[in-house]
Amino acid sequence: MLSGFLRALWGDLSIQEVKKIILLSCIITLILGSYWILKVLKNPIFNDLVGMKFQPYAKIISIFIVALVILIYSKLVDLFDKKTLFNIICGFYSALFFFTCFATKNSECFSIDDSSKFYHLVVWIPGKIIGWISYFAFESSSLLMILFWAFVVSITKPDFAKKGYAIIVTCAQIGTILGTAIVTYGVKIIGSYLLIGLCGFLVLLVPFLIRLYMLIITKKELAYISVDDNKSKTSFFEGLKLIVTRPYVIGILIISTIYEIIGTVLEFQMNMIATEVLISRDLFVAFSGKYGMSINSVVLLFSLLGTNFFMRRFGLKFCLIFYPASVGTVLLGLLGVNFIEITKTQVMWVLFVTAVVVRGLGYALNNPTKEVMYIPTTKDIRFKAKGWIESFGSRCSKGSGSIITAAYTKNLSDLLIFGTLISLGIVGVWIIVANLLGNKFNKLQKENAIIE
C-alpha cells in the first residue's frame, strides 16, 4: 500500500527500494533534526555569550577549525569501514553536544579569572570562551551530513538516485520542521541548554539505524560496498588534491558552496537587525526558530511537488541553472526595496523572506541535484573530496561572505546595497559554471564514464 502511494508520487519503486528509502529517511531525519536545532540555537547563544558583532570573525576562524576536522575525517575514511565511521563520528559529536549542554548552562564554571596563570592567554578573547567553543562545535557538526550523503552515494546507482534522493529529502523535512518547531515553542519551557542535550541523544541513535540498514540490503549491494571499501588508501590531503586537479570536481565545489556567500550576507543583515528589534534572547531564539521552520516548510513543499518533477522532466542541467536564476530574481527584488522608506522591522521581514527563498531552494533543489553529480566519481572523490568541499569549502564561502559583512558591520545601510550588488555578480558566475557542469555530467552519463 505504501509502495503504491509512493509509486503514484515518484514513479515505480520496488518493495526493497521502499525499505531502503524509509531507513535512510529516518537516519537523515535524526541528523538534520539535530542539525537544525543547533543551527537555530547557534546565533542566539553566541550573541548571549559573546555578541553578534563578532560573528563574522567566528565564521572566518571556523574555516581553520573545520579544516582540522576534515583532515582527521579523511584519515578515518582510510582506516575504518563505513559502519565504524558512523560509530566513531556520531559517538564523538554526541559526547560533544552533551558537554556543550552542560558548559553553556554553567558558563561561569569555564571562565578564567584574572588571578589565574592562564588569564593572559584568553583576556584578548571577546566574551565568554564557551560561546566560541559552542559556535565551532555546532558549525563542524555538518560533517554528519557529509558522512551520510557520502554513504548513500557509495551504495546508490543513478536510477535509484533520481527516484530516491528527492523522496529522502522530502521525508527528512518533516523532522527538520519538527526540530525547529521544538526550539521555537519549547525554548521557554525547557530552555536552550536541554535542547542541545536532546541533539546529543538523537545523534547517538544514528549508528544503530545504520547497522539495521546494513542488515536489510542485498548480498549484491553488500558486495558492492565491500569492494568500494577495499580500494587503495590515500594520503591526508588527497581530497584537496582531487579537487584542484579535476575541473569537474572544481565545478562541484562551486555549485556546492558559492551560494553560502550570498546566504551569509543575507543572514547577517537579518540577524543584526533582529538583535535591535527583538530585545530578549528568547525572542531572538523564537525568531530564529521561525526562520528555520519557514526554510524547511519551503523545502518540504518543493521537494514533495517540485524536486522530483524537475529532475525527471527537465534534467539535472536545468536544475543546476534554475536555482541561481531564482536567487538572482529575489536579489533584484531586495535591491529595489533598498530605495523604499520602510521601518527596521519591515526590513527584517523582507530579509527574512529573501533568505528563506535562497536557503529553501538550496536545500530542496540544489542539494539533491549536486549529490547526483558525485555518482560518476570514485570513492575518494565521494568521501574525501566531498568532505573538503562541504565542510572546508563551505566554510571558505561563509568566510568570504563574512569578510564582506565585517567590512560593513558599522553601516548596515551600505551593506544592504553593496552586499546585494556583489551577490548579483556572484550569481552571474554561478550560472556559467552550472551550465558547463551540467554539460559535462550529461556527457559522462552518455559515455558511461567516471571521473577518477
C-alpha positions as CSV (number, residue, x, y, z in Angstrom):
1,M,0.0,0.0,0.0
2,L,2.8,2.4,0.9
3,S,4.7,1.3,-2.2
4,G,1.7,2.1,-4.3
5,F,1.3,5.6,-2.7
6,L,5.0,6.4,-3.3
7,R,4.8,5.0,-6.9
8,A,1.9,7.4,-7.6
9,L,4.0,10.3,-6.4
10,W,7.5,9.4,-7.5
11,G,7.4,6.7,-10.1
12,D,7.9,2.9,-9.9
13,L,9.5,1.6,-6.7
14,S,10.2,-1.9,-5.6
15,I,9.5,-3.1,-2.0
16,Q,13.2,-3.3,-1.4
17,E,13.7,0.3,-2.6
18,V,10.8,1.4,-0.3
19,K,12.5,-0.2,2.7
20,K,15.8,1.4,1.9
21,I,14.2,4.8,1.5
22,I,12.3,4.6,4.8
23,L,15.5,3.7,6.7
24,L,17.6,6.3,5.0
25,S,14.9,8.9,5.6
26,C,14.9,8.1,9.3
27,I,18.6,8.4,9.5
28,I,18.8,11.8,7.8
29,T,15.8,13.0,9.8
30,L,17.7,12.4,13.0
31,I,20.8,14.1,11.6
32,L,19.0,17.1,10.1
33,G,16.7,17.4,13.0
34,S,19.6,17.8,15.5
35,Y,21.5,20.0,13.0
36,W,18.6,22.4,12.7
37,I,18.1,22.6,16.4
38,L,21.7,23.6,16.8
39,K,21.6,25.9,13.8
40,V,18.7,27.8,15.4
41,L,20.4,28.0,18.8
42,K,23.8,28.9,17.4
43,N,23.5,32.6,16.9
44,P,21.3,33.4,20.0
45,I,23.8,31.5,22.2
46,F,26.7,33.2,20.6
47,N,25.0,36.6,20.8
48,D,24.3,36.0,24.5
49,L,27.8,34.8,25.5
50,V,29.9,36.8,23.0
51,G,28.0,39.3,20.9
52,M,26.6,39.1,17.3
53,K,29.0,41.8,16.0
54,F,31.8,39.2,16.5
55,Q,30.0,36.5,14.4
56,P,31.8,37.3,11.1
57,Y,35.1,36.7,12.8
58,A,33.8,33.4,14.3
59,K,32.9,32.2,10.8
60,I,36.3,33.1,9.5
61,I,38.0,31.2,12.4
62,S,35.7,28.2,11.8
63,I,37.4,27.8,8.4
64,F,40.6,26.6,10.1
65,I,38.7,24.6,12.8
66,V,36.7,22.7,10.1
67,A,39.9,22.2,8.0
68,L,41.4,20.3,11.0
69,V,38.2,18.3,11.4
70,I,38.3,17.3,7.7
71,L,41.9,16.3,8.0
72,I,41.0,13.9,10.8
73,Y,37.9,12.7,8.9
74,S,40.0,12.0,5.8
75,K,42.3,9.8,7.8
76,L,39.4,7.9,9.4
77,V,38.0,7.2,5.9
78,D,41.2,5.3,5.2
79,L,41.3,3.4,8.5
80,F,37.7,2.3,9.0
81,D,34.7,0.9,7.1
82,K,31.5,2.9,6.8
83,K,29.7,1.4,9.8
84,T,32.7,2.1,12.1
85,L,32.9,5.6,10.8
86,F,29.4,6.3,11.9
87,N,30.1,4.8,15.3
88,I,33.2,7.0,15.8
89,I,31.9,10.3,14.4
90,C,28.4,10.1,15.9
91,G,29.8,9.0,19.3
92,F,32.2,11.9,19.3
93,Y,29.6,14.5,18.4
94,S,27.1,13.1,20.8
95,A,29.6,13.5,23.7
96,L,30.5,17.0,22.4
97,F,26.8,18.1,22.5
98,F,26.3,16.7,26.0
99,F,29.4,18.6,27.2
100,T,28.2,21.8,25.4
101,C,24.8,21.4,27.0
102,F,26.4,21.5,30.5
103,A,29.0,24.1,29.6
104,T,26.6,26.7,28.2
105,K,24.3,26.3,31.2
106,N,27.2,26.7,33.6
107,S,29.4,29.1,31.5
108,E,30.8,30.7,34.7
109,C,32.4,27.4,35.6
110,F,34.6,27.7,32.5
111,S,35.5,31.3,32.9
112,I,39.1,32.2,33.8
113,D,39.5,35.0,36.4
114,D,42.3,37.5,36.4
115,S,44.2,35.6,39.2
116,S,44.7,32.5,37.0
117,K,48.1,32.0,35.3
118,F,46.2,31.3,32.1
119,Y,44.3,34.6,32.2
120,H,46.8,36.4,29.9
121,L,46.2,33.7,27.2
122,V,42.4,34.4,27.0
123,V,42.0,38.0,28.1
124,W,42.0,39.2,24.5
125,I,39.1,36.9,23.5
126,P,35.8,38.8,23.4
127,G,33.0,37.5,25.6
128,K,33.0,34.0,27.2
129,I,35.2,31.4,25.7
130,I,32.5,28.7,25.9
131,G,30.4,30.8,23.5
132,W,33.2,30.4,20.9
133,I,33.6,26.7,21.6
134,S,29.8,26.1,21.2
135,Y,29.8,28.0,17.9
136,F,32.6,25.9,16.5
137,A,31.1,22.7,17.7
138,F,27.8,23.5,16.1
139,E,29.4,24.6,12.8
140,S,31.5,21.5,12.4
141,S,28.6,19.2,13.1
142,S,27.7,19.4,9.4
143,L,30.3,16.7,9.0
144,L,27.5,14.3,10.0
145,M,25.5,15.2,6.9
146,I,28.6,14.8,4.7
147,L,29.2,11.3,6.1
148,F,25.6,10.4,5.5
149,W,25.4,11.5,1.9
150,A,28.8,10.0,1.1
151,F,27.5,6.7,2.5
152,V,24.3,7.0,0.4
153,V,26.2,7.9,-2.8
154,S,28.6,4.9,-2.3
155,I,25.7,2.4,-2.3
156,T,23.5,4.1,-4.9
157,K,23.1,3.6,-8.6
158,P,21.9,6.6,-10.9
159,D,18.4,5.2,-11.5
160,F,17.7,4.8,-7.7
161,A,19.2,8.2,-7.0
162,K,16.9,10.0,-9.4
163,K,13.9,8.4,-7.7
164,G,15.1,8.1,-4.1
165,Y,17.1,11.3,-3.3
166,A,14.1,13.6,-3.7
167,I,11.9,11.3,-1.5
168,I,14.6,11.1,1.2
169,V,14.9,14.9,1.2
170,T,11.1,15.2,1.4
171,C,10.8,12.8,4.3
172,A,13.7,14.5,6.1
173,Q,12.0,17.8,6.1
174,I,9.3,16.5,8.4
175,G,12.0,16.0,11.0
176,T,13.6,19.4,10.4
177,I,10.3,21.2,10.7
178,L,9.6,19.4,14.0
179,G,13.1,20.2,15.2
180,T,12.8,23.9,14.5
181,A,9.3,23.9,16.0
182,I,10.6,22.3,19.2
183,V,13.1,25.2,19.5
184,T,10.5,27.9,18.6
185,Y,7.9,26.8,21.0
186,G,9.8,24.8,23.6
187,V,12.7,27.1,24.4
188,K,10.7,28.9,27.1
189,I,9.6,25.6,28.6
190,I,12.8,23.5,28.8
191,G,15.5,26.1,27.9
192,S,18.1,26.2,25.2
193,Y,20.6,24.1,27.1
194,L,18.5,20.9,27.3
195,L,17.8,21.2,23.6
196,I,21.5,20.8,23.0
197,G,21.4,17.7,25.1
198,L,18.5,16.4,23.0
199,C,20.7,16.7,19.9
200,G,23.3,14.6,21.6
201,F,20.7,11.8,22.1
202,L,19.4,12.0,18.6
203,V,22.9,11.7,17.1
204,L,23.6,8.7,19.3
205,L,20.7,6.8,17.6
206,V,22.2,7.1,14.1
207,P,24.8,4.2,14.3
208,F,22.0,1.8,15.4
209,L,19.9,2.6,12.3
210,I,23.0,2.3,10.0
211,R,23.5,-1.2,11.4
212,L,19.9,-2.0,10.7
213,Y,20.2,-0.7,7.2
214,M,23.2,-2.9,6.5
215,L,21.1,-5.9,7.6
216,I,18.3,-5.4,5.0
217,I,20.3,-4.7,1.9
218,T,21.0,-7.5,-0.6
219,K,24.2,-9.5,-0.8
220,K,24.9,-8.0,-4.2
221,E,24.7,-4.5,-2.7
222,L,26.8,-5.5,0.3
223,A,29.5,-6.9,-2.1
224,Y,29.5,-3.6,-4.0
225,I,30.1,-1.7,-0.8
226,S,32.9,-4.1,0.3
227,V,34.7,-3.7,-3.0
228,D,34.5,0.0,-2.7
229,D,35.8,-0.1,0.9
230,N,38.8,-2.2,-0.1
231,K,40.2,0.2,-2.6
232,S,43.6,1.6,-2.1
233,K,44.2,4.1,0.7
234,T,45.4,7.6,0.0
235,S,47.0,10.5,1.9
236,F,45.6,13.0,4.3
237,F,45.4,15.8,1.7
238,E,44.1,13.5,-1.2
239,G,40.7,15.1,-1.1
240,L,42.1,18.6,-1.6
241,K,44.4,17.3,-4.4
242,L,41.4,15.6,-6.1
243,I,39.6,19.0,-6.1
244,V,42.4,21.1,-7.6
245,T,43.4,18.6,-10.3
246,R,40.0,17.8,-11.7
247,P,37.9,20.5,-13.4
248,Y,34.7,18.5,-12.9
249,V,35.2,18.4,-9.1
250,I,36.1,22.1,-9.1
251,G,32.7,22.7,-10.7
252,I,31.0,20.7,-8.0
253,L,32.9,22.8,-5.4
254,I,31.5,26.0,-6.9
255,I,28.0,24.7,-7.3
256,S,28.0,23.3,-3.7
257,T,29.4,26.3,-1.9
258,I,29.0,29.6,-3.8
259,Y,25.5,30.2,-2.5
260,E,26.9,30.3,1.0
261,I,28.5,33.7,0.3
262,I,25.1,35.1,-0.6
263,G,23.3,33.3,2.3
264,T,25.9,34.5,4.8
265,V,25.5,38.2,3.8
266,L,21.7,37.9,3.9
267,E,21.5,36.1,7.3
268,F,24.0,38.5,8.9
269,Q,21.9,41.5,7.8
270,M,18.8,39.8,9.1
271,N,20.3,38.8,12.4
272,M,21.9,42.2,13.1
273,I,18.6,44.0,12.6
274,A,16.8,41.3,14.6
275,T,19.1,41.9,17.6
276,E,17.9,45.5,17.6
277,V,14.2,44.8,17.0
278,L,14.0,41.7,19.3
279,I,15.3,42.6,22.8
280,S,15.5,39.3,24.7
281,R,17.4,36.1,23.8
282,D,14.2,34.0,23.9
283,L,12.6,36.3,21.3
284,F,15.7,36.0,19.2
285,V,15.6,32.2,19.6
286,A,11.9,32.1,18.6
287,F,12.6,34.3,15.6
288,S,15.4,32.0,14.5
289,G,13.1,29.1,15.0
290,K,10.5,30.6,12.7
291,Y,13.2,31.2,10.2
292,G,14.3,27.5,10.3
293,M,10.6,26.3,10.2
294,S,10.0,28.5,7.2
295,I,13.0,27.3,5.3
296,N,12.1,23.7,5.9
297,S,8.5,24.2,5.0
298,V,9.6,25.6,1.7
299,V,11.9,22.6,1.3
300,L,9.1,20.1,2.2
301,L,6.7,21.7,-0.2
302,F,9.1,22.0,-3.1
303,S,10.6,18.5,-2.5
304,L,7.1,17.0,-2.5
305,L,5.8,18.8,-5.6
306,G,8.9,20.1,-7.5
307,T,12.3,18.4,-7.0
308,N,11.5,15.0,-8.4
309,F,9.4,16.6,-11.2
310,F,12.1,19.0,-12.2
311,M,14.8,16.2,-12.2
312,R,12.7,13.8,-14.3
313,R,11.1,16.3,-16.6
314,F,13.8,18.8,-17.3
315,G,17.0,17.0,-16.3
316,L,19.9,17.9,-13.9
317,K,21.4,20.7,-16.1
318,F,18.1,22.6,-15.8
319,C,18.0,22.1,-12.1
320,L,21.6,23.3,-11.7
321,I,20.8,26.6,-13.6
322,F,17.3,27.2,-12.2
323,Y,18.5,27.7,-8.6
324,P,21.0,30.6,-9.3
325,A,18.5,32.1,-11.7
326,S,15.8,32.1,-8.9
327,V,18.3,33.6,-6.4
328,G,19.2,36.4,-8.8
329,T,15.5,37.2,-9.2
330,V,14.8,37.6,-5.4
331,L,18.1,39.6,-5.0
332,L,16.9,42.1,-7.7
333,G,13.7,42.5,-5.6
334,L,15.7,43.1,-2.5
335,L,17.8,45.7,-4.3
336,G,14.6,47.6,-5.2
337,V,13.5,47.5,-1.5
338,N,16.6,49.4,-0.5
339,F,15.2,52.5,-2.2
340,I,11.9,52.5,-0.4
341,E,11.4,54.0,3.0
342,I,10.4,51.3,5.4
343,T,10.9,50.5,9.1
344,K,13.6,48.3,10.6
345,T,11.0,45.7,11.5
346,Q,9.8,45.6,7.8
347,V,13.4,45.4,6.6
348,M,14.0,42.5,8.9
349,W,11.0,40.6,7.5
350,V,11.9,41.4,3.9
351,L,15.4,39.9,4.5
352,F,13.7,37.0,6.3
353,V,11.6,36.2,3.2
354,T,14.6,36.6,0.8
355,A,16.9,34.4,3.0
356,V,14.1,31.7,3.2
357,V,13.9,31.6,-0.6
358,V,17.6,31.3,-1.0
359,R,18.1,28.7,1.7
360,G,14.9,26.8,1.0
361,L,15.5,26.3,-2.7
362,G,19.2,25.5,-1.9
363,Y,18.2,22.6,0.3
364,A,15.2,21.4,-1.8
365,L,16.7,21.6,-5.3
366,N,20.4,22.3,-5.3
367,N,21.4,19.8,-2.6
368,P,19.7,16.7,-4.2
369,T,21.0,17.8,-7.6
370,K,24.6,18.2,-6.6
371,E,24.6,14.9,-4.8
372,V,23.7,13.2,-8.1
373,M,26.8,14.9,-9.6
374,Y,29.0,12.7,-7.5
375,I,27.7,9.5,-9.0
376,P,30.2,9.3,-11.9
377,T,33.2,9.6,-9.5
378,T,35.4,7.3,-7.4
379,K,35.1,6.6,-3.7
380,D,38.0,9.0,-2.9
381,I,36.1,11.9,-4.6
382,R,32.8,10.9,-3.0
383,F,34.3,10.8,0.5
384,K,37.5,12.8,0.7
385,A,36.9,15.5,-1.9
386,K,33.3,15.8,-0.9
387,G,34.3,16.1,2.7
388,W,36.7,19.0,1.8
389,I,34.0,20.6,-0.4
390,E,31.1,20.5,2.0
391,S,33.0,21.4,5.2
392,F,36.1,23.3,4.4
393,G,34.9,24.6,1.0
394,S,31.6,25.6,2.6
395,R,33.3,27.4,5.4
396,C,35.6,29.2,3.0
397,S,32.5,30.5,1.2
398,K,30.9,31.5,4.5
399,G,34.2,33.2,5.5
400,S,34.2,35.1,2.2
401,G,30.7,36.3,3.0
402,S,31.8,37.2,6.5
403,I,34.7,39.3,5.1
404,I,32.0,41.3,3.2
405,T,29.8,41.7,6.3
406,A,32.8,42.5,8.6
407,A,33.6,45.5,6.3
408,Y,30.1,46.9,6.9
409,T,29.3,46.0,10.5
410,K,29.0,49.7,11.4
411,N,27.0,50.6,8.3
412,L,24.1,48.2,7.6
413,S,22.6,50.5,5.0
414,D,25.7,50.3,2.8
415,L,25.8,46.5,3.4
416,L,22.2,46.2,2.1
417,I,23.1,47.9,-1.1
418,F,26.7,46.8,-1.9
419,G,26.2,43.3,-0.4
420,T,23.3,42.8,-2.8
421,L,25.2,44.1,-5.8
422,I,28.2,41.8,-5.0
423,S,25.7,38.9,-4.6
424,L,24.2,39.5,-8.1
425,G,27.7,39.4,-9.6
426,I,28.3,36.1,-7.9
427,V,25.1,34.7,-9.4
428,G,26.4,35.5,-12.9
429,V,29.5,33.4,-12.4
430,W,27.4,30.7,-10.8
431,I,25.1,30.3,-13.8
432,I,28.1,30.0,-16.2
433,V,29.6,27.2,-14.1
434,A,26.3,25.4,-13.7
435,N,25.9,25.3,-17.4
436,L,29.4,23.8,-18.0
437,L,29.0,21.3,-15.2
438,G,25.6,20.1,-16.5
439,N,27.0,19.6,-20.0
440,K,29.9,17.5,-18.5
441,F,27.6,15.4,-16.4
442,N,25.4,14.6,-19.4
443,K,28.5,13.6,-21.4
444,L,29.8,11.3,-18.7
445,Q,26.4,9.6,-18.5
446,K,26.2,9.2,-22.2
447,E,29.7,7.6,-22.4
448,N,29.2,5.6,-19.2
449,A,32.4,7.1,-17.9
450,I,33.6,8.3,-14.5
451,I,36.0,10.9,-13.1
452,E,38.9,9.1,-11.4
